[in-house]
């Protein structure tokens, strides 16, 4: 099953506008869902903040708030940046199903051949069709992760029929609909909640790309991939 999830980075437009004052030093609260060891934290967020500081002669600096450590829930991130609670956020539109309908095309299976192609398409498409869905913010980046895979504990999924009866976590409304049509019970939850749900048996498995697994040690918690 090839499935990709759209992610977005947004910033409060007013904060970025204020940051243009030459004599003003600004600390940007960068709030996101991943822990500090995640690939995105190490290879994207950290380097981006370093580049912002360097190119602004240290007038712009980031206060990075990983793993929702700034408070609230992942579903609230877009509103937090819109309301000025955070200055920059990274979130998944799928956390608020139905709120950003134009983005859901990238949640459909088999839409993209690779994360690179999907990211390029998402950027062009969203700048043309989706900016009105994010008033009061400025989209800085959009991308999709690599294809997601089925990971389960206790029962291996070899055919579509094997989904029947399984409690499966998925990140988006479209994936939940797909799982339900196959007889599984979709369980909605943000990424950081998955390890606890697996350990307690709240879910039998989940759909995720391999790039996300190591930072949460999920590959050690389930048997079948």
mmCIF file of the C-alpha atoms, coordinates in Angstrom:
data_MODEL
# 
_entry.id   MODEL 
# 
loop_
_atom_site.group_PDB 
_atom_site.id 
_atom_site.type_symbol 
_atom_site.label_atom_id 
_atom_site.label_alt_id 
_atom_site.label_comp_id 
_atom_site.label_asym_id 
_atom_site.label_entity_id 
_atom_site.label_seq_id 
_atom_site.pdbx_PDB_ins_code 
_atom_site.Cartn_x 
_atom_site.Cartn_y 
_atom_site.Cartn_z 
_atom_site.occupancy 
_atom_site.B_iso_or_equiv 
_atom_site.pdbx_formal_charge 
_atom_site.auth_seq_id 
_atom_site.auth_comp_id 
_atom_site.auth_asym_id 
_atom_site.auth_atom_id 
_atom_site.pdbx_PDB_model_num 
ATOM 1   C CA . UNK A 1 1   ? 0.000   0.000   0.000  1.00 0.00 ? 1   UNK A CA 1 
ATOM 2   C CA . UNK A 1 2   ? 1.580   3.202   -1.147 1.00 0.00 ? 2   UNK A CA 1 
ATOM 3   C CA . UNK A 1 3   ? 0.365   6.168   0.852  1.00 0.00 ? 3   UNK A CA 1 
ATOM 4   C CA . UNK A 1 4   ? 1.849   9.586   1.418  1.00 0.00 ? 4   UNK A CA 1 
ATOM 5   C CA . UNK A 1 5   ? 0.992   12.306  3.877  1.00 0.00 ? 5   UNK A CA 1 
ATOM 6   C CA . UNK A 1 6   ? 1.232   16.029  3.271  1.00 0.00 ? 6   UNK A CA 1 
ATOM 7   C CA . UNK A 1 7   ? 3.119   18.145  5.788  1.00 0.00 ? 7   UNK A CA 1 
ATOM 8   C CA . UNK A 1 8   ? 3.335   21.902  5.879  1.00 0.00 ? 8   UNK A CA 1 
ATOM 9   C CA . UNK A 1 9   ? 5.379   24.605  7.522  1.00 0.00 ? 9   UNK A CA 1 
ATOM 10  C CA . UNK A 1 10  ? 3.614   27.857  8.248  1.00 0.00 ? 10  UNK A CA 1 
ATOM 11  C CA . UNK A 1 11  ? 4.664   31.107  9.841  1.00 0.00 ? 11  UNK A CA 1 
ATOM 12  C CA . UNK A 1 12  ? 2.795   34.008  11.339 1.00 0.00 ? 12  UNK A CA 1 
ATOM 13  C CA . UNK A 1 13  ? 2.903   36.727  8.707  1.00 0.00 ? 13  UNK A CA 1 
ATOM 14  C CA . UNK A 1 14  ? 2.925   39.543  11.263 1.00 0.00 ? 14  UNK A CA 1 
ATOM 15  C CA . UNK A 1 15  ? 5.985   38.170  13.019 1.00 0.00 ? 15  UNK A CA 1 
ATOM 16  C CA . UNK A 1 16  ? 7.927   37.812  9.792  1.00 0.00 ? 16  UNK A CA 1 
ATOM 17  C CA . UNK A 1 17  ? 6.941   41.336  8.851  1.00 0.00 ? 17  UNK A CA 1 
ATOM 18  C CA . UNK A 1 18  ? 8.135   42.718  12.156 1.00 0.00 ? 18  UNK A CA 1 
ATOM 19  C CA . UNK A 1 19  ? 11.399  40.873  11.783 1.00 0.00 ? 19  UNK A CA 1 
ATOM 20  C CA . UNK A 1 20  ? 12.348  43.069  8.850  1.00 0.00 ? 20  UNK A CA 1 
ATOM 21  C CA . UNK A 1 21  ? 13.262  45.945  11.142 1.00 0.00 ? 21  UNK A CA 1 
ATOM 22  C CA . UNK A 1 22  ? 17.052  46.187  10.898 1.00 0.00 ? 22  UNK A CA 1 
ATOM 23  C CA . UNK A 1 23  ? 17.727  47.009  14.531 1.00 0.00 ? 23  UNK A CA 1 
ATOM 24  C CA . UNK A 1 24  ? 15.289  44.532  16.012 1.00 0.00 ? 24  UNK A CA 1 
ATOM 25  C CA . UNK A 1 25  ? 16.295  41.123  17.314 1.00 0.00 ? 25  UNK A CA 1 
ATOM 26  C CA . UNK A 1 26  ? 13.525  38.560  17.114 1.00 0.00 ? 26  UNK A CA 1 
ATOM 27  C CA . UNK A 1 27  ? 13.245  35.077  18.592 1.00 0.00 ? 27  UNK A CA 1 
ATOM 28  C CA . UNK A 1 28  ? 10.938  32.837  16.583 1.00 0.00 ? 28  UNK A CA 1 
ATOM 29  C CA . UNK A 1 29  ? 9.074   30.164  18.522 1.00 0.00 ? 29  UNK A CA 1 
ATOM 30  C CA . UNK A 1 30  ? 9.322   27.128  16.236 1.00 0.00 ? 30  UNK A CA 1 
ATOM 31  C CA . UNK A 1 31  ? 6.797   24.557  17.452 1.00 0.00 ? 31  UNK A CA 1 
ATOM 32  C CA . UNK A 1 32  ? 6.499   21.074  15.957 1.00 0.00 ? 32  UNK A CA 1 
ATOM 33  C CA . UNK A 1 33  ? 5.423   17.487  16.547 1.00 0.00 ? 33  UNK A CA 1 
ATOM 34  C CA . UNK A 1 34  ? 8.705   15.573  16.347 1.00 0.00 ? 34  UNK A CA 1 
ATOM 35  C CA . UNK A 1 35  ? 11.163  14.698  19.082 1.00 0.00 ? 35  UNK A CA 1 
ATOM 36  C CA . UNK A 1 36  ? 14.708  16.139  18.847 1.00 0.00 ? 36  UNK A CA 1 
ATOM 37  C CA . UNK A 1 37  ? 16.103  12.879  17.430 1.00 0.00 ? 37  UNK A CA 1 
ATOM 38  C CA . UNK A 1 38  ? 13.699  12.704  14.493 1.00 0.00 ? 38  UNK A CA 1 
ATOM 39  C CA . UNK A 1 39  ? 15.104  13.019  10.994 1.00 0.00 ? 39  UNK A CA 1 
ATOM 40  C CA . UNK A 1 40  ? 13.161  16.219  10.341 1.00 0.00 ? 40  UNK A CA 1 
ATOM 41  C CA . UNK A 1 41  ? 14.443  17.772  13.566 1.00 0.00 ? 41  UNK A CA 1 
ATOM 42  C CA . UNK A 1 42  ? 18.065  16.964  12.775 1.00 0.00 ? 42  UNK A CA 1 
ATOM 43  C CA . UNK A 1 43  ? 18.150  17.460  9.007  1.00 0.00 ? 43  UNK A CA 1 
ATOM 44  C CA . UNK A 1 44  ? 15.524  20.138  8.368  1.00 0.00 ? 44  UNK A CA 1 
ATOM 45  C CA . UNK A 1 45  ? 14.496  22.233  11.361 1.00 0.00 ? 45  UNK A CA 1 
ATOM 46  C CA . UNK A 1 46  ? 17.914  22.623  12.961 1.00 0.00 ? 46  UNK A CA 1 
ATOM 47  C CA . UNK A 1 47  ? 19.738  23.538  9.725  1.00 0.00 ? 47  UNK A CA 1 
ATOM 48  C CA . UNK A 1 48  ? 16.917  25.897  8.675  1.00 0.00 ? 48  UNK A CA 1 
ATOM 49  C CA . UNK A 1 49  ? 17.139  27.792  11.963 1.00 0.00 ? 49  UNK A CA 1 
ATOM 50  C CA . UNK A 1 50  ? 20.927  27.977  11.686 1.00 0.00 ? 50  UNK A CA 1 
ATOM 51  C CA . UNK A 1 51  ? 20.639  29.398  8.176  1.00 0.00 ? 51  UNK A CA 1 
ATOM 52  C CA . UNK A 1 52  ? 18.055  31.976  9.266  1.00 0.00 ? 52  UNK A CA 1 
ATOM 53  C CA . UNK A 1 53  ? 20.356  33.118  12.075 1.00 0.00 ? 53  UNK A CA 1 
ATOM 54  C CA . UNK A 1 54  ? 23.388  33.302  9.794  1.00 0.00 ? 54  UNK A CA 1 
ATOM 55  C CA . UNK A 1 55  ? 21.690  35.210  6.976  1.00 0.00 ? 55  UNK A CA 1 
ATOM 56  C CA . UNK A 1 56  ? 20.117  37.694  9.395  1.00 0.00 ? 56  UNK A CA 1 
ATOM 57  C CA . UNK A 1 57  ? 23.399  38.316  11.242 1.00 0.00 ? 57  UNK A CA 1 
ATOM 58  C CA . UNK A 1 58  ? 21.794  36.729  14.300 1.00 0.00 ? 58  UNK A CA 1 
ATOM 59  C CA . UNK A 1 59  ? 18.905  39.192  14.331 1.00 0.00 ? 59  UNK A CA 1 
ATOM 60  C CA . UNK A 1 60  ? 16.558  36.238  13.832 1.00 0.00 ? 60  UNK A CA 1 
ATOM 61  C CA . UNK A 1 61  ? 16.924  33.215  16.080 1.00 0.00 ? 61  UNK A CA 1 
ATOM 62  C CA . UNK A 1 62  ? 14.784  30.176  16.745 1.00 0.00 ? 62  UNK A CA 1 
ATOM 63  C CA . UNK A 1 63  ? 13.485  28.858  20.007 1.00 0.00 ? 63  UNK A CA 1 
ATOM 64  C CA . UNK A 1 64  ? 12.775  25.284  18.942 1.00 0.00 ? 64  UNK A CA 1 
ATOM 65  C CA . UNK A 1 65  ? 9.908   23.588  20.784 1.00 0.00 ? 65  UNK A CA 1 
ATOM 66  C CA . UNK A 1 66  ? 9.966   19.887  19.817 1.00 0.00 ? 66  UNK A CA 1 
ATOM 67  C CA . UNK A 1 67  ? 7.377   17.194  20.511 1.00 0.00 ? 67  UNK A CA 1 
ATOM 68  C CA . UNK A 1 68  ? 4.617   19.718  21.315 1.00 0.00 ? 68  UNK A CA 1 
ATOM 69  C CA . UNK A 1 69  ? 6.627   20.958  24.298 1.00 0.00 ? 69  UNK A CA 1 
ATOM 70  C CA . UNK A 1 70  ? 5.154   24.429  23.832 1.00 0.00 ? 70  UNK A CA 1 
ATOM 71  C CA . UNK A 1 71  ? 1.712   23.179  24.807 1.00 0.00 ? 71  UNK A CA 1 
ATOM 72  C CA . UNK A 1 72  ? -1.506  22.418  23.005 1.00 0.00 ? 72  UNK A CA 1 
ATOM 73  C CA . UNK A 1 73  ? -2.164  19.554  20.621 1.00 0.00 ? 73  UNK A CA 1 
ATOM 74  C CA . UNK A 1 74  ? -0.954  18.881  17.063 1.00 0.00 ? 74  UNK A CA 1 
ATOM 75  C CA . UNK A 1 75  ? -4.426  19.706  15.753 1.00 0.00 ? 75  UNK A CA 1 
ATOM 76  C CA . UNK A 1 76  ? -4.127  23.195  17.273 1.00 0.00 ? 76  UNK A CA 1 
ATOM 77  C CA . UNK A 1 77  ? -0.815  24.136  15.662 1.00 0.00 ? 77  UNK A CA 1 
ATOM 78  C CA . UNK A 1 78  ? -2.222  26.016  12.674 1.00 0.00 ? 78  UNK A CA 1 
ATOM 79  C CA . UNK A 1 79  ? -4.450  28.096  14.945 1.00 0.00 ? 79  UNK A CA 1 
ATOM 80  C CA . UNK A 1 80  ? -1.570  28.698  17.350 1.00 0.00 ? 80  UNK A CA 1 
ATOM 81  C CA . UNK A 1 81  ? 0.568   30.257  14.632 1.00 0.00 ? 81  UNK A CA 1 
ATOM 82  C CA . UNK A 1 82  ? -2.412  32.190  13.272 1.00 0.00 ? 82  UNK A CA 1 
ATOM 83  C CA . UNK A 1 83  ? -3.138  33.596  16.736 1.00 0.00 ? 83  UNK A CA 1 
ATOM 84  C CA . UNK A 1 84  ? 0.504   34.475  17.415 1.00 0.00 ? 84  UNK A CA 1 
ATOM 85  C CA . UNK A 1 85  ? 1.071   31.909  20.160 1.00 0.00 ? 85  UNK A CA 1 
ATOM 86  C CA . UNK A 1 86  ? 3.771   30.318  17.986 1.00 0.00 ? 86  UNK A CA 1 
ATOM 87  C CA . UNK A 1 87  ? 5.739   31.955  15.194 1.00 0.00 ? 87  UNK A CA 1 
ATOM 88  C CA . UNK A 1 88  ? 6.606   28.963  12.997 1.00 0.00 ? 88  UNK A CA 1 
ATOM 89  C CA . UNK A 1 89  ? 4.994   25.529  13.055 1.00 0.00 ? 89  UNK A CA 1 
ATOM 90  C CA . UNK A 1 90  ? 5.100   22.257  11.175 1.00 0.00 ? 90  UNK A CA 1 
ATOM 91  C CA . UNK A 1 91  ? 1.916   20.235  11.089 1.00 0.00 ? 91  UNK A CA 1 
ATOM 92  C CA . UNK A 1 92  ? -0.132  17.762  9.074  1.00 0.00 ? 92  UNK A CA 1 
ATOM 93  C CA . UNK A 1 93  ? -3.367  19.038  7.520  1.00 0.00 ? 93  UNK A CA 1 
ATOM 94  C CA . UNK A 1 94  ? -4.782  15.575  8.179  1.00 0.00 ? 94  UNK A CA 1 
ATOM 95  C CA . UNK A 1 95  ? -4.833  16.283  11.914 1.00 0.00 ? 95  UNK A CA 1 
ATOM 96  C CA . UNK A 1 96  ? -7.875  18.506  11.283 1.00 0.00 ? 96  UNK A CA 1 
ATOM 97  C CA . UNK A 1 97  ? -9.837  16.424  8.803  1.00 0.00 ? 97  UNK A CA 1 
ATOM 98  C CA . UNK A 1 98  ? -12.038 18.447  6.472  1.00 0.00 ? 98  UNK A CA 1 
ATOM 99  C CA . UNK A 1 99  ? -10.614 21.823  7.425  1.00 0.00 ? 99  UNK A CA 1 
ATOM 100 C CA . UNK A 1 100 ? -8.186  22.036  4.506  1.00 0.00 ? 100 UNK A CA 1 
ATOM 101 C CA . UNK A 1 101 ? -10.062 20.123  1.775  1.00 0.00 ? 101 UNK A CA 1 
ATOM 102 C CA . UNK A 1 102 ? -7.865  21.138  -1.142 1.00 0.00 ? 102 UNK A CA 1 
ATOM 103 C CA . UNK A 1 103 ? -4.840  19.483  0.476  1.00 0.00 ? 103 UNK A CA 1 
ATOM 104 C CA . UNK A 1 104 ? -6.521  16.088  0.795  1.00 0.00 ? 104 UNK A CA 1 
ATOM 105 C CA . UNK A 1 105 ? -5.712  15.150  -2.781 1.00 0.00 ? 105 UNK A CA 1 
ATOM 106 C CA . UNK A 1 106 ? -2.191  14.339  -1.555 1.00 0.00 ? 106 UNK A CA 1 
ATOM 107 C CA . UNK A 1 107 ? -3.580  11.943  1.046  1.00 0.00 ? 107 UNK A CA 1 
ATOM 108 C CA . UNK A 1 108 ? -4.981  9.607   -1.594 1.00 0.00 ? 108 UNK A CA 1 
ATOM 109 C CA . UNK A 1 109 ? -3.105  6.352   -2.306 1.00 0.00 ? 109 UNK A CA 1 
ATOM 110 C CA . UNK A 1 110 ? -0.920  6.109   -5.409 1.00 0.00 ? 110 UNK A CA 1 
ATOM 111 C CA . UNK A 1 111 ? -0.909  9.867   -6.067 1.00 0.00 ? 111 UNK A CA 1 
ATOM 112 C CA . UNK A 1 112 ? 2.888   10.285  -6.083 1.00 0.00 ? 112 UNK A CA 1 
ATOM 113 C CA . UNK A 1 113 ? 5.723   8.100   -7.306 1.00 0.00 ? 113 UNK A CA 1 
ATOM 114 C CA . UNK A 1 114 ? 8.184   9.508   -4.783 1.00 0.00 ? 114 UNK A CA 1 
ATOM 115 C CA . UNK A 1 115 ? 8.458   11.987  -1.947 1.00 0.00 ? 115 UNK A CA 1 
ATOM 116 C CA . UNK A 1 116 ? 10.559  14.302  -4.126 1.00 0.00 ? 116 UNK A CA 1 
ATOM 117 C CA . UNK A 1 117 ? 7.976   14.453  -6.897 1.00 0.00 ? 117 UNK A CA 1 
ATOM 118 C CA . UNK A 1 118 ? 5.158   14.764  -4.377 1.00 0.00 ? 118 UNK A CA 1 
ATOM 119 C CA . UNK A 1 119 ? 6.848   17.639  -2.562 1.00 0.00 ? 119 UNK A CA 1 
ATOM 120 C CA . UNK A 1 120 ? 7.343   19.586  -5.778 1.00 0.00 ? 120 UNK A CA 1 
ATOM 121 C CA . UNK A 1 121 ? 3.748   18.998  -6.833 1.00 0.00 ? 121 UNK A CA 1 
ATOM 122 C CA . UNK A 1 122 ? 2.420   19.954  -3.394 1.00 0.00 ? 122 UNK A CA 1 
ATOM 123 C CA . UNK A 1 123 ? 4.293   23.251  -3.401 1.00 0.00 ? 123 UNK A CA 1 
ATOM 124 C CA . UNK A 1 124 ? 3.019   24.287  -6.837 1.00 0.00 ? 124 UNK A CA 1 
ATOM 125 C CA . UNK A 1 125 ? -0.516  23.070  -6.198 1.00 0.00 ? 125 UNK A CA 1 
ATOM 126 C CA . UNK A 1 126 ? -0.947  24.600  -2.743 1.00 0.00 ? 126 UNK A CA 1 
ATOM 127 C CA . UNK A 1 127 ? 0.425   27.987  -3.727 1.00 0.00 ? 127 UNK A CA 1 
ATOM 128 C CA . UNK A 1 128 ? -2.107  28.067  -6.549 1.00 0.00 ? 128 UNK A CA 1 
ATOM 129 C CA . UNK A 1 129 ? -5.157  26.545  -4.855 1.00 0.00 ? 129 UNK A CA 1 
ATOM 130 C CA . UNK A 1 130 ? -4.775  26.374  -1.075 1.00 0.00 ? 130 UNK A CA 1 
ATOM 131 C CA . UNK A 1 131 ? -3.462  29.666  0.324  1.00 0.00 ? 131 UNK A CA 1 
ATOM 132 C CA . UNK A 1 132 ? -7.006  30.889  1.029  1.00 0.00 ? 132 UNK A CA 1 
ATOM 133 C CA . UNK A 1 133 ? -7.387  27.992  3.474  1.00 0.00 ? 133 UNK A CA 1 
ATOM 134 C CA . UNK A 1 134 ? -4.585  29.391  5.658  1.00 0.00 ? 134 UNK A CA 1 
ATOM 135 C CA . UNK A 1 135 ? -5.546  33.036  6.309  1.00 0.00 ? 135 UNK A CA 1 
ATOM 136 C CA . UNK A 1 136 ? -3.282  35.020  8.588  1.00 0.00 ? 136 UNK A CA 1 
ATOM 137 C CA . UNK A 1 137 ? -0.293  32.790  7.904  1.00 0.00 ? 137 UNK A CA 1 
ATOM 138 C CA . UNK A 1 138 ? 2.432   32.403  5.305  1.00 0.00 ? 138 UNK A CA 1 
ATOM 139 C CA . UNK A 1 139 ? 3.229   28.982  3.878  1.00 0.00 ? 139 UNK A CA 1 
ATOM 140 C CA . UNK A 1 140 ? 6.993   28.462  4.017  1.00 0.00 ? 140 UNK A CA 1 
ATOM 141 C CA . UNK A 1 141 ? 7.179   24.896  2.735  1.00 0.00 ? 141 UNK A CA 1 
ATOM 142 C CA . UNK A 1 142 ? 5.083   21.881  1.855  1.00 0.00 ? 142 UNK A CA 1 
ATOM 143 C CA . UNK A 1 143 ? 6.211   18.326  1.350  1.00 0.00 ? 143 UNK A CA 1 
ATOM 144 C CA . UNK A 1 144 ? 5.173   14.689  1.527  1.00 0.00 ? 144 UNK A CA 1 
ATOM 145 C CA . UNK A 1 145 ? 7.056   11.891  3.192  1.00 0.00 ? 145 UNK A CA 1 
ATOM 146 C CA . UNK A 1 146 ? 8.110   8.710   1.445  1.00 0.00 ? 146 UNK A CA 1 
ATOM 147 C CA . UNK A 1 147 ? 5.552   5.955   0.988  1.00 0.00 ? 147 UNK A CA 1 
ATOM 148 C CA . UNK A 1 148 ? 3.975   4.580   4.151  1.00 0.00 ? 148 UNK A CA 1 
ATOM 149 C CA . UNK A 1 149 ? 4.004   0.907   5.085  1.00 0.00 ? 149 UNK A CA 1 
ATOM 150 C CA . UNK A 1 150 ? 1.841   -1.335  7.239  1.00 0.00 ? 150 UNK A CA 1 
ATOM 151 C CA . UNK A 1 151 ? 3.365   -2.237  10.609 1.00 0.00 ? 151 UNK A CA 1 
ATOM 152 C CA . UNK A 1 152 ? 1.520   -4.646  12.913 1.00 0.00 ? 152 UNK A CA 1 
ATOM 153 C CA . UNK A 1 153 ? 1.964   -6.564  16.127 1.00 0.00 ? 153 UNK A CA 1 
ATOM 154 C CA . UNK A 1 154 ? 0.443   -10.005 16.614 1.00 0.00 ? 154 UNK A CA 1 
ATOM 155 C CA . UNK A 1 155 ? -1.028  -10.479 13.139 1.00 0.00 ? 155 UNK A CA 1 
ATOM 156 C CA . UNK A 1 156 ? 0.825   -10.084 9.875  1.00 0.00 ? 156 UNK A CA 1 
ATOM 157 C CA . UNK A 1 157 ? -0.984  -8.418  6.991  1.00 0.00 ? 157 UNK A CA 1 
ATOM 158 C CA . UNK A 1 158 ? -0.251  -10.394 3.841  1.00 0.00 ? 158 UNK A CA 1 
ATOM 159 C CA . UNK A 1 159 ? -3.458  -9.703  1.916  1.00 0.00 ? 159 UNK A CA 1 
ATOM 160 C CA . UNK A 1 160 ? -6.118  -7.004  2.017  1.00 0.00 ? 160 UNK A CA 1 
ATOM 161 C CA . UNK A 1 161 ? -8.431  -9.451  3.805  1.00 0.00 ? 161 UNK A CA 1 
ATOM 162 C CA . UNK A 1 162 ? -5.994  -9.556  6.734  1.00 0.00 ? 162 UNK A CA 1 
ATOM 163 C CA . UNK A 1 163 ? -6.941  -6.006  7.715  1.00 0.00 ? 163 UNK A CA 1 
ATOM 164 C CA . UNK A 1 164 ? -10.347 -7.195  8.921  1.00 0.00 ? 164 UNK A CA 1 
ATOM 165 C CA . UNK A 1 165 ? -10.737 -6.763  12.669 1.00 0.00 ? 165 UNK A CA 1 
ATOM 166 C CA . UNK A 1 166 ? -7.463  -4.903  13.209 1.00 0.00 ? 166 UNK A CA 1 
ATOM 167 C CA . UNK A 1 167 ? -7.331  -1.606  15.079 1.00 0.00 ? 167 UNK A CA 1 
ATOM 168 C CA . UNK A 1 168 ? -5.088  0.553   12.914 1.00 0.00 ? 168 UNK A CA 1 
ATOM 169 C CA . UNK A 1 169 ? -3.762  4.052   13.424 1.00 0.00 ? 169 UNK A CA 1 
ATOM 170 C CA . UNK A 1 170 ? -3.612  6.236   10.343 1.00 0.00 ? 170 UNK A CA 1 
ATOM 171 C CA . UNK A 1 171 ? -2.803  9.942   10.018 1.00 0.00 ? 171 UNK A CA 1 
ATOM 172 C CA . UNK A 1 172 ? -5.562  11.193  7.731  1.00 0.00 ? 172 UNK A CA 1 
ATOM 173 C CA . UNK A 1 173 ? -9.270  10.992  6.990  1.00 0.00 ? 173 UNK A CA 1 
ATOM 174 C CA . UNK A 1 174 ? -8.711  9.452   3.575  1.00 0.00 ? 174 UNK A CA 1 
ATOM 175 C CA . UNK A 1 175 ? -6.547  6.663   4.972  1.00 0.00 ? 175 UNK A CA 1 
ATOM 176 C CA . UNK A 1 176 ? -9.081  6.026   7.718  1.00 0.00 ? 176 UNK A CA 1 
ATOM 177 C CA . UNK A 1 177 ? -11.787 5.619   5.081  1.00 0.00 ? 177 UNK A CA 1 
ATOM 178 C CA . UNK A 1 178 ? -9.599  3.176   3.184  1.00 0.00 ? 178 UNK A CA 1 
ATOM 179 C CA . UNK A 1 179 ? -8.881  1.094   6.282  1.00 0.00 ? 179 UNK A CA 1 
ATOM 180 C CA . UNK A 1 180 ? -12.555 1.024   7.246  1.00 0.00 ? 180 UNK A CA 1 
ATOM 181 C CA . UNK A 1 181 ? -13.494 -0.207  3.776  1.00 0.00 ? 181 UNK A CA 1 
ATOM 182 C CA . UNK A 1 182 ? -11.095 -3.121  4.302  1.00 0.00 ? 182 UNK A CA 1 
ATOM 183 C CA . UNK A 1 183 ? -12.726 -4.096  7.590  1.00 0.00 ? 183 UNK A CA 1 
ATOM 184 C CA . UNK A 1 184 ? -10.221 -2.516  9.961  1.00 0.00 ? 184 UNK A CA 1 
ATOM 185 C CA . UNK A 1 185 ? -11.124 -0.140  12.777 1.00 0.00 ? 185 UNK A CA 1 
ATOM 186 C CA . UNK A 1 186 ? -9.402  3.225   12.197 1.00 0.00 ? 186 UNK A CA 1 
ATOM 187 C CA . UNK A 1 187 ? -8.013  4.885   15.321 1.00 0.00 ? 187 UNK A CA 1 
ATOM 188 C CA . UNK A 1 188 ? -7.063  8.538   15.103 1.00 0.00 ? 188 UNK A CA 1 
ATOM 189 C CA . UNK A 1 189 ? -4.123  9.860   17.113 1.00 0.00 ? 189 UNK A CA 1 
ATOM 190 C CA . UNK A 1 190 ? -1.088  12.097  16.574 1.00 0.00 ? 190 UNK A CA 1 
ATOM 191 C CA . UNK A 1 191 ? 2.333   10.614  15.921 1.00 0.00 ? 191 UNK A CA 1 
ATOM 192 C CA . UNK A 1 192 ? 3.752   11.023  19.465 1.00 0.00 ? 192 UNK A CA 1 
ATOM 193 C CA . UNK A 1 193 ? 0.885   8.942   20.897 1.00 0.00 ? 193 UNK A CA 1 
ATOM 194 C CA . UNK A 1 194 ? 1.643   5.827   18.838 1.00 0.00 ? 194 UNK A CA 1 
ATOM 195 C CA . UNK A 1 195 ? 4.282   4.173   21.091 1.00 0.00 ? 195 UNK A CA 1 
ATOM 196 C CA . UNK A 1 196 ? 2.008   4.287   24.127 1.00 0.00 ? 196 UNK A CA 1 
ATOM 197 C CA . UNK A 1 197 ? -0.947  2.996   22.111 1.00 0.00 ? 197 UNK A CA 1 
ATOM 198 C CA . UNK A 1 198 ? 1.112   0.068   20.806 1.00 0.00 ? 198 UNK A CA 1 
ATOM 199 C CA . UNK A 1 199 ? 2.463   -0.848  24.239 1.00 0.00 ? 199 UNK A CA 1 
ATOM 200 C CA . UNK A 1 200 ? -1.027  -0.787  25.775 1.00 0.00 ? 200 UNK A CA 1 
ATOM 201 C CA . UNK A 1 201 ? -2.620  -2.705  22.914 1.00 0.00 ? 201 UNK A CA 1 
ATOM 202 C CA . UNK A 1 202 ? -4.905  0.191   22.041 1.00 0.00 ? 202 UNK A CA 1 
ATOM 203 C CA . UNK A 1 203 ? -3.949  -0.381  18.407 1.00 0.00 ? 203 UNK A CA 1 
ATOM 204 C CA . UNK A 1 204 ? -2.795  -3.488  16.551 1.00 0.00 ? 204 UNK A CA 1 
ATOM 205 C CA . UNK A 1 205 ? -0.711  -1.558  14.077 1.00 0.00 ? 205 UNK A CA 1 
ATOM 206 C CA . UNK A 1 206 ? -0.183  1.632   12.124 1.00 0.00 ? 206 UNK A CA 1 
ATOM 207 C CA . UNK A 1 207 ? 0.774   3.076   8.747  1.00 0.00 ? 207 UNK A CA 1 
ATOM 208 C CA . UNK A 1 208 ? 4.044   5.006   8.693  1.00 0.00 ? 208 UNK A CA 1 
ATOM 209 C CA . UNK A 1 209 ? 7.082   5.555   6.483  1.00 0.00 ? 209 UNK A CA 1 
ATOM 210 C CA . UNK A 1 210 ? 10.339  4.015   7.667  1.00 0.00 ? 210 UNK A CA 1 
ATOM 211 C CA . UNK A 1 211 ? 11.953  7.431   8.076  1.00 0.00 ? 211 UNK A CA 1 
ATOM 212 C CA . UNK A 1 212 ? 9.761   8.138   11.128 1.00 0.00 ? 212 UNK A CA 1 
ATOM 213 C CA . UNK A 1 213 ? 10.247  4.819   12.915 1.00 0.00 ? 213 UNK A CA 1 
ATOM 214 C CA . UNK A 1 214 ? 13.720  5.061   14.543 1.00 0.00 ? 214 UNK A CA 1 
ATOM 215 C CA . UNK A 1 215 ? 13.150  8.287   16.474 1.00 0.00 ? 215 UNK A CA 1 
ATOM 216 C CA . UNK A 1 216 ? 10.220  6.687   18.319 1.00 0.00 ? 216 UNK A CA 1 
ATOM 217 C CA . UNK A 1 217 ? 11.770  3.188   18.343 1.00 0.00 ? 217 UNK A CA 1 
ATOM 218 C CA . UNK A 1 218 ? 8.600   1.860   16.776 1.00 0.00 ? 218 UNK A CA 1 
ATOM 219 C CA . UNK A 1 219 ? 10.518  -0.691  14.734 1.00 0.00 ? 219 UNK A CA 1 
ATOM 220 C CA . UNK A 1 220 ? 11.376  -2.383  18.041 1.00 0.00 ? 220 UNK A CA 1 
ATOM 221 C CA . UNK A 1 221 ? 7.782   -2.442  19.254 1.00 0.00 ? 221 UNK A CA 1 
ATOM 222 C CA . UNK A 1 222 ? 6.042   -4.324  16.450 1.00 0.00 ? 222 UNK A CA 1 
ATOM 223 C CA . UNK A 1 223 ? 6.863   -7.635  14.809 1.00 0.00 ? 223 UNK A CA 1 
ATOM 224 C CA . UNK A 1 224 ? 5.629   -7.353  11.251 1.00 0.00 ? 224 UNK A CA 1 
ATOM 225 C CA . UNK A 1 225 ? 6.467   -4.743  8.603  1.00 0.00 ? 225 UNK A CA 1 
# 
